[in-house]
Amino acid sequence: MSRAEGADGVLNKGEKSSQRRRLLNAMTETCARRGYSQSTVADAVARAGVSRASFYEYFADKEHCFTAALEHYHAQLLSQVQDDVSHHADGEISHAAIRVLLGFARRDPDAMQLLIHEALAGGEDSAHIYDQLLEDTAEIIARAEREHGAEQRLILPLRTLLGGVCQALWPPLHNGETSVHRLIDDIDRWIDSYRCAPGVRAPEPCLPARPQEPRFLPDPPLRAPAPLRPGRRSLPTGDVNSNRRERILHATASVAASQGYLAMTVDHIVAEAQIARRVFYEHFSDKDDAYVAATEFFGQPLLATAAKAFFGLGSWPERIWRASLAVLEFMSTYPAVAHLMVVESFAASEAVKRSVHATGRALMLLLEEGYHLEVTEETPPRASELIAATVGHLLNQHLRLHDGHELPLWLPSYASIILTPFMGTDAAASFIAEQAARS
């Protein structure tokens, strides 16, 4: 039993535990299976086998119970990382920490899903616990390396790479695949691809590029159509329906970004779209149905913009640079769409997540050419998945914690995440510096 469990943690399933501990277990299991937004106090009470009155003896509401579970597992996982890395020598410390993460995920996949995914679905406070988990884990590793006299040679912040690992773990865990330990070799090799060789000076950190006018945007621009004038019946029915549907989709993105998925209602969407409530239900069954349609509707111009930037003249790294800029410019220009797809989708339905992941997988296809570069014999087969997960993690953090309008300024950092595993640290750093200087 770990120190965290010995203090006040959740006991392993099957052991006799207090009502509070059973409720924490139940909330964890329910959220992992149904998602935070679809989980209720009634679900936790039924799964724990306690009365509703007992729940409120321990917790004020669902959010309080959820946060208590997150805080417990946060402390438990950090304790295990601290214990394990202290017994490893320089060069093995970060790998040891990754093994702890994967071991934790294998032993308790529900708890790991709570920490790395549902925390981002529960709102600002729970998302902070996720951010802090990455920061604390990176600091434990850095402190252990300093104690061993190690020189930090990663060209990217370790917390960023850890975020990518965590986001790459969620899909298999959510699909019931608990054999995540098989990913260890690929993850180790992938992280090492961002590490300079001993004695080699690490490249200068990737600095934001200079601001410039957007080069790659949809044409025509994405804009909600104007409401139709009352009494105007000269337009064909198909045009009327298309006008209303597009207004609903734009309104869904706007409301999701301003209100958040959890607070968003059909009434909010109807008011933003300036339509009658009955008109909404002529097109969509509920807010999730509209959300899925919005991710598909806006995903198409996003992919088209990235593809137009990519499929042109130049080397593969040059085309990746342009495509990355196109994605960042798109999300910077349409921040409501960016929040819809990258931030609020964590709390939305399974259908929403499938739609968003389909867009991500389509963008991943642009990386395939990188495996054919001469320097890619050491590139792990799952590099594309890890790169995509890391880019998604960093986009989520930039949109939640910073000004989304500044995304294009961080193109060098995103390019470094994408190109380094294929080109090597030196070649990628030189290429990025050259491209940034031309901006």
N, C-alpha and C positions, 0 to 999 in steps of 0.2 A: 504494500500500500504506500502511495506517495505521501509526502508531508502534507500536501494540500488536502488529500482525502482524510488524513488523520486529524486535521484541524476541524473542518466543518463541511467537508465536501460531500458530493453525491456518492453513495456507495454503489458498488457494482450491482448490475441487475441480478435479481435472485436473492440478494441478501436482505435481511430484515432491516428496515430503515424507518426513520421518523416520517411523519406525514409531510413535513416540509421537504424532506429529501425526495420522497416519492413524487411530490408535485413538481419539483425541479426536473426530475427524470422525465415525468410525463410531458412537461412543457417542451423539453428538448426533443423528445421523440415525435411529438405532434408537429412541431415546427419543421423538423427535418423531413417529415413525410408530406405535410400539406402546405408548408410555407407559412411564414409568420402572419401574413395578411389573412390567410384562411383559417388560422388556428384561433380557438376561443377558450375562455375559461371553462366552459362546459366540457370541451374536449379534454383538457388537462385533468379536470375533476373526475371524469369517467375513466380515463386511463389510469389515474393514480388510485382509484377506488376509495376516495374520501368524499366527504360532503362539501357542498358549495360553501357552507358556513365556515368549514375548516380552512378552505382556501383563503378566505378573507381574514382569517386570524393571522395569517402569515404574510399576505401580499395585498396591496391596495388595489391592484388590477392586473390585467394580463401583462402590460409593459413592465411592471415592477417584478413579476415572476421571471419574465424573459431576461431582463437585465441581470437579475440575481444569478441565473443559470450561466449567462455569458461571463460574468465576473468570476464565477467559480472555475469554469474551464480555462479562462484566461490565466488565472493563477496556477492552476494545475499544470498546464502545458509549459508555462515559463519555468516552473520548478523542475520539470523533467529536462528541459533544455539546459538549465543551469547545472544540474547534476551530471549530465552526460558530457557536456563539452569540457568540463573541468578535468576530465580524465584523458583528454586527447592532446596530441602534440600539434605544433604548428603545421599547417597544410592539411590537417584532418578536421579542424574545428568546425568549419562551415559545413563540411560533409556530415559530420556527426550531428549537427543541428538538423539538417535535412532528414536524416534517418529518424530522429526523434519525431519530427512532424509526420512523417509517413507511418511510423509505428503507432502514433497516437490515432491517426486516421484509420488504420487497420483495426485497432482495438475498439475504438468507439467512433464509428463513422457518423453517427447522429450528432455527437458533440462537435466533431470537426466541421460538419455542415453548418452547425449553428454559428461557429466562430468565423468561418471564412465566407459565408454566403448570407445566411439569415440576418447576421449583424448588420449587413448593408441594406436589408429590407426594412428594418425596424425604426428607422429615423436617425436623427443627428446624434443622439446620445449613444445608441448602440453602434453606429458606424465609428464613433470615436474609440470604442473598445477594440474594434478591428484595427484601426490605425495604430492604436497603442500597442497591440500585440506585435505588429510588424516592427515598430520602433524598438520595443523592449527586447525582442528576439535579436534584432541586429546589434543592439548595444551589448547584450550578453556575449555575443560572438566577438565583437570588437574588443571588449574588455579582456576576454580570454586570450585573444591574439596578442594584445599588448603585454599581458603577463608573461607570455611565451617569447616576447621580443620579436613578434612577427611584424612584418611590413605589409600594410594593407595594399594590395596590388589590383584590386578590382577597379575597373574604369567606370562603373556605375554604382550608385548607392546600393548596399546590400539589401536594405529594406524594400527597394524597388524589385529586385530579383526575387526576394521572398514573397512579395505580393503576387508576382507572376506564378510562382510555384503553387501558392494557395489557390489562386483562381483556376489553375490547370487541374487541380485535384477535385474541384467540385463536380464537374460532369460525371466522371466515373463513380464517385461516391453516391451521387444522386441517382444514378442508374443501378445501384446495388452492387457495383464492382468493388469489393473490399481488398483485392489483391494489388493495392497501389504500391506495395513495396517493389514490384517489378519495374517501377519507374525510376528506381534509385540511380542506376547507372546512367541513364539518359540525363537526369537532372544534374547529377554530379558533373558530367562532361559539359553540359550546357553552361552551368555556372562557371566552370573553369575556362570556357571560351572567352569570358570577359576578364580573365585574369592575365596580367602580364607575366612573362617568365621571370624567374629570380634574377636580380641584377639589372633588369631592364626597367628604365624609368617609365612610369605610367604616363599615357598621354594627358594633356591638359583636360580638365573637366569640360564637358560639352556645355557651352554657354548659349543663351538664347540668341537667335539670329536677330538682325535688325528688322524693324517693322517695314512692311512694304505693302503695296496694293495687291489684293487677291488676284491670282493668275488663273485659278481653276475653280469655276463655280458653274452651277447649272444654268443653262440658257434655254428658255427664259427662267428668271429667278423664281424661287418657290414663294408663292404669295397666295393667301386665301382669296378666292373670288369675292367680289362685292355682293351683298345681299340683293336679291331680286326685288324690284319695286312691287308693292302690294297691288294686286289686281292685274299684273302683267301676265297674260296668258298666251301671248303670241309665240313664245319659245316652244320648241318640241319638248315633250315630256322627258325624253332622255337628257336633254340639256339642263332642264330644271333639276332633275335628280342628281346629275353630275355636280351641278353647282352646290346643292345642299350637302351632298356627301363630302365634297372637298372641304367645305366650311366646317363640317363636323370633325374631319381629320385634323385640320389645322388647329381647331379649338381644343381637341384632345391633347395635342402636343403642348399647347400654351398652358392649359390648366394643369397638366401633369408636372410641368416645370415650375409653375407658380405655387400650386397647392400641395404637390406631392401626390403620389399614387394613393396612399392610404386615405387622405382627406378628400380626394377627388370624387365627385358624384356626377351622375347624369345631369342633374340640375345645373351644376357648374358648366358642363360642356354645352348644354342647351343655351344658357345665357351668353356664353362667349361666342357661340356660333350664330346667335340671333335667329334662332329657329323655334318653332313650336315643339313641345315635348313629344307629341305624336309623330312628328317628322323624324325625330331621332330614332324612334322604334320602328319606323318604316324601313330604316337602313341597318340598324344594329340591335342586337338583343339586350346588351348591357354595356357597361363601360369597358369591360375586358374585350368584348367583341370589337368595339371601336378602337381600343388600344392595339390589338393585333393588326387590324387593318391599317392603322397609322404607321406602325413599324414597317409593314410591307410597302406602303405607299411612299414613305420617305427613304426607305432602304434602296429603292430602285434608282433615284437620281444620285444617291451617294455612291453606289457601285458604278454607275455610268460615268460620274465625274472622275473617280479614281482610275477607271479603265482608260478613259480618254487621255489622262495624264501619263499613264503607264505605257500604253501601246503607241510608241513613237520612236524616234531615232535616239540612239545613245546606248551605252552599256547598260547591263542590268542594274548596277548600283545607281546610275543616273536616273533610270526610269523608276526605281524604288523611291529615290529622293523626291521625284516629282509627284508620284502617287501619294506618298506620305504627306507632302505639302497639301495636295488636293483634299485629302481627308480632314486634315487639321483646319484648312480654310473653310471647308463645308461646315464643320462643327462650330467654328468660331462665328461664322456668319449666321448660322441658324442654331443658336444655343438652346432654344426650346426643344428642337429635334434631338440635339445631342443629349439633353437630360432625359428625354423620352426613351432613348435607346440605351444609354450607358449608365444612367443613375437610377431612375425610377423603375426600370425593368426588373431590378432585383426583387421588388415587392409584388410584381404583377403575376399573372397566371402562367401556367406551364406553356400554353400556346404562345404567349408573348415571348417567353424565353427561347422557345424553339425558333421563332421568327428572327429574333435578334442574333441567335447563334448561326442561323443560316446565312445572314449577311456577313458575319465574321468569317465563316468558312469560305465564302466566296472571295473575300479579300485575301485569305490565306493562300489562295491559288497563285497569287502574284509572287509568292516566295519560292515556288517550285523550281524556277530557273536557277536559283542560288545553289541548289544541291549539285549542279553541274559545273560549278566553278572549279578550277584546278586545286584550290586550297580547301575544298570542303570534305576531304576524306575523313577528317576528324569530327565533322558536324554530326551530332546525334540525330537519329531518324525523327525524333519527336520535337526537334528544334522549332518547327513551325507552330506547333501547338503551344509551346512554352512562350515563344515570342508573341503570339496573338494574345495569350492570357496576360502577359506583362504589359503590352500596349493597352489592353482593356483596363487593367488595374490602374495604370498611370492616368489614362483619360478620366476614369472615375474620380480619382483623387484631385486632378486638376479642376474638374467641373464642380466638385463638391466644395473644395477648400480654397480655390483661387478664382481669378477672373477668366471665364471661358473665352473671352474675346482675345486673350493673349496666347491662345494655343499655338498659332503658327510660329511664335517666337521660340518655341521649344522644339522646333523641328530637329535641330542637331541631336538632342537627347533621344527622341523617338527613332531617328535614323541609326543611332548607335545601337539601340536595342535590337533593331532589325538586321543590320548589316554585319555586326561584329562576329556572330557565330559562323557566318559564311566566308568572311574576308580575313578574319584575324584582327587582333587589336590594333596593330600598327597600320596596316593597310586601310582599315575602316576609319581610324582616326585621321589619317592623312587625307583620305577622300572627303570626309565630312568637313574638315577645316577648309579644304579647297572650295567646296560648294558653298559653305557659309560665307567665305570671303567674296564670292561672286554675287551674293544676294544683295 
